[in-house]
Amino acid sequence: MIIIKSRDEIEKIRESSRIVAEVLQTLREFIRPGITTWALNKKAEEVIKKRKARAAFKGYKPSFGSGAYPAALCVSINEEVIHGIPSTRRVIKEGDIVSMDVGVCYKGYYGDGATTVAVGEVEDRVKELLKVAEEALYRGIEAARVGNRVGDISFAVQSYVESHGFSVIREFVGHGVGKRIHEEPPVPNFGEPGRGPLLKEGMTIAIEPMVAVGSGEVRIKEDGWTAVTVDGSWAAHFEHTIAVLEEGPRILTEL
């Protein structure tokens, strides 16, 4: 069931989403070659604790039976698409691209966001990957208007990504956000315009393009969480939590 939120509830989701934005901004400033992915996780936890919030992912148990997620942050490097588990043994190197995904619960409401950054210099095609994936997010947000349908968001993302020769990841989707980190409806990054659930005022959703240089097919690593591209091509992930309002979409995961 899709849950429509009041303006007051949207403001509460905005509060948690603002903390998400603060975490991601802090991590963008903190990340550098030579640090571990666990150091990023620790920094994220520091910000969340400072804001008296709770890390939404830590202890999260999905329906597909991989066990509880052990960290506050998902850190995925290069060919890793999403759900990379932070480790004291995983060191970030010059030339990596690093996707960071975080969820926060504050006063009973959730926010969810992600970004991908280049660490040092990367080749031009990788720079284009990041640019296209992020722009696809904003194309999807622009389509999130009252009276449109979820398929309009999906088509906006897919058509933009594929017009630049990249692939969307189809196995993972965006989702509703509210009193739970994952609510209805699912928001795929591919689809047909005019299809899917009707977008109504008060819906709050996370739109999150996951984009690969190669085919976009993925597999799950032995840890039961980390999704990687089958062909080893690099991938990027961007996400905002937004509210669908009569006056247009409002991004909640912004400072």
Buried (B, 14 or more C-beta within 10 A) or exposed (E): EBBEBEEEBBEBBBBBBBBBBBBBBBBEEEBEEEBBBBBBBBBBBEBBEEBEBBBBBBEBEEEEEBEEBBBBBBBBBBBBBBBBBBBEEBBBEEBBBBBBBBBBBBEEBBBBBBBBBBBEEBEEEBEBBBEBBBBBBBBBBBBBBBEBBBBBBBBBBBBBBBEBEBBBBBBBBBBBBBBBBBBBBBBBBBBEBEEBBEBEBBBBBBBBBBBBBBEBBBEBEEEBBBBBBEBEBBBBBBBBBBBBBEEEBBBBBBE
